[in-house]
Amino acid sequence: MNKVIEILSNGGVGVLLTDTLYGLVGSALDKEAVGRVQKIKNRSDHKPLIVLISSIKDLDLFGVKIESETEKILKTLWPGKVSIILPCKNKKFVNISRGSGAIAFRFPNKKSLISILKKTGPLVAPSANPEGFPPAKNITEAKKYFGNNVDFYFGKGVPNTKPSTLIKIDGKEMVVLRK
């Protein structure tokens, strides 16, 4: 795990088993790493990325301001397998929001993943597959997709879950976009 942390901390990208699926990950705070993830995934120009965080306080790094009502909602859903779309007007992160003015954040409930996030900082983590293909179910499938285009593959086993639930918070209302 130390090698993975070192690679991510130095702008590398790789495939990592998250709390839901295998993800194609890179530092959310490193513009080049984000661009590389998007290029490797062949991500559509208009699709924002999900960002994994190690605590609600990480939202401050993105200039995301949350009201007390929103914070109450976040604390009922996180940590967990729920990605929440929050407004992010900081132009520094337009490469993640893809011009939408919002980013989906997830605070996972997986100790080993949180340990990595505390050392690397937030990670962009779209599913490990090229656009239009099904998510990799294991490292072997991920290697078939990405080969030597990533710096590491880390994780054992087959994810036993689906992608995270995706929720948009609009004022005091929650809208479920993907269950």
C-alpha positions in Angstrom: 0.0 0.0 0.0 2.9 2.4 0.7 4.0 2.2 -3.0 0.4 3.0 -4.1 0.4 6.1 -1.8 3.8 7.2 -3.1 2.7 6.9 -6.7 -0.5 8.8 -6.2 1.2 11.5 -4.1 3.6 12.0 -7.0 0.9 12.5 -9.7 0.6 8.9 -10.8 -2.7 7.1 -11.7 -3.8 3.5 -11.2 -6.5 1.0 -10.6 -7.7 0.6 -7.0 -10.5 -1.4 -5.4 -12.7 1.2 -3.8 -15.7 0.7 -1.5 -17.9 -0.1 -4.5 -16.1 -0.9 -7.8 -12.5 -0.9 -9.1 -11.7 2.8 -9.8 -9.3 4.5 -12.1 -7.7 6.9 -9.6 -5.5 9.9 -9.4 -5.1 12.9 -7.2 -8.1 15.3 -7.5 -5.7 18.1 -6.5 -3.3 17.4 -9.4 -4.6 18.8 -12.7 -2.3 16.6 -14.8 -3.3 13.4 -12.9 -7.0 14.3 -13.5 -6.3 14.9 -17.1 -4.5 11.6 -17.4 -7.4 9.7 -15.8 -9.8 11.3 -18.2 -7.6 10.5 -21.2 -7.0 6.9 -20.2 -10.7 6.3 -19.5 -11.6 8.1 -22.8 -14.0 10.1 -20.7 -16.6 12.3 -22.5 -15.8 16.0 -22.2 -19.1 16.8 -20.5 -19.0 14.0 -17.8 -17.8 15.1 -14.3 -15.8 12.8 -12.1 -16.5 11.4 -8.7 -14.1 12.4 -6.0 -13.3 10.2 -3.0 -12.7 12.1 0.3 -11.5 11.0 3.7 -13.8 13.4 5.7 -16.4 16.1 5.3 -13.6 18.6 6.0 -12.0 17.7 2.6 -14.8 19.6 0.9 -13.0 22.8 2.1 -10.1 21.9 -0.3 -12.5 22.4 -3.2 -14.1 25.6 -1.8 -17.4 23.8 -1.3 -19.5 25.7 1.2 -22.3 23.7 2.8 -25.2 24.9 4.8 -26.0 23.4 8.2 -29.0 21.6 6.7 -26.9 20.0 4.0 -24.2 19.0 6.6 -26.9 17.2 8.5 -27.9 15.3 5.4 -24.3 14.5 4.6 -23.7 13.1 8.2 -26.7 10.8 7.8 -25.4 9.4 4.4 -21.7 9.4 5.0 -19.5 7.4 5.3 -21.1 5.1 2.8 -21.7 4.1 -0.8 -23.4 7.3 -1.6 -21.9 9.9 -4.0 -23.4 13.4 -3.5 -23.3 16.1 -6.0 -22.5 19.5 -4.5 -22.0 22.9 -6.0 -18.3 23.7 -6.7 -17.8 27.1 -8.3 -14.0 27.1 -7.9 -12.6 27.4 -11.4 -9.5 25.5 -10.3 -11.6 22.3 -10.5 -13.4 22.9 -13.8 -11.4 19.9 -15.1 -13.3 17.7 -12.6 -16.7 19.4 -12.8 -16.4 19.6 -16.6 -18.0 23.0 -16.5 -21.1 21.8 -14.6 -20.4 23.9 -11.5 -20.8 20.8 -9.4 -18.8 17.7 -8.3 -19.9 14.4 -6.9 -18.1 13.5 -3.7 -18.1 10.2 -1.8 -16.8 9.6 1.7 -16.4 5.8 1.7 -16.9 3.5 4.7 -13.8 1.3 4.1 -11.0 1.7 6.5 -8.2 0.7 4.1 -9.4 3.2 1.5 -9.8 6.0 4.1 -6.2 5.3 5.2 -5.0 5.8 1.6 -7.1 9.0 1.2 -5.7 10.5 4.4 -2.2 10.2 3.0 -2.9 11.1 -0.6 -5.7 13.6 -0.3 -8.9 13.3 -2.4 -8.8 11.1 -5.4 -10.8 11.2 -8.6 -12.3 7.7 -9.0 -14.4 6.9 -12.0 -15.0 3.2 -12.6 -12.1 1.3 -14.1 -13.3 0.9 -17.6 -13.0 2.8 -20.9 -16.1 4.9 -21.6 -18.9 2.6 -23.0 -17.5 -0.6 -21.5 -18.6 -2.4 -18.3 -16.6 -1.8 -15.1 -13.7 -4.1 -14.5 -14.7 -6.9 -12.1 -11.1 -7.7 -11.2 -7.5 -6.7 -11.8 -7.2 -9.0 -14.8 -10.1 -7.3 -16.6 -8.6 -3.9 -15.6 -5.3 -4.9 -17.1 -7.0 -5.9 -20.4 -8.6 -2.4 -20.5 -5.5 -0.3 -19.5 -2.4 -2.4 -19.9 0.7 -0.3 -19.2 -1.2 3.0 -19.4 -1.5 3.1 -15.6 1.2 3.1 -12.9 -0.3 0.4 -10.6 -3.0 -2.1 -10.0 -4.0 -2.6 -6.4 -6.8 -4.7 -4.8 -7.9 -8.2 -4.4 -11.2 -9.9 -5.1 -14.3 -9.2 -6.9 -16.4 -6.2 -5.9 -19.7 -7.4 -4.6 -21.6 -4.2 -5.2 -22.9 -1.9 -7.8 -21.8 1.7 -8.4 -22.6 4.2 -5.6 -26.0 5.7 -5.2 -25.8 9.2 -6.8 -27.7 12.0 -5.1 -28.0 15.7 -5.9 -28.8 18.0 -3.0 -30.9 20.9 -4.2 -31.5 23.2 -1.2 -33.2 21.1 1.4 -34.3 18.5 -1.1 -32.5 15.3 -2.2 -32.9 14.0 -5.7 -31.7 10.4 -6.3 -30.2 10.3 -9.8 -28.8 6.7 -9.6 -29.8 4.0 -7.1 
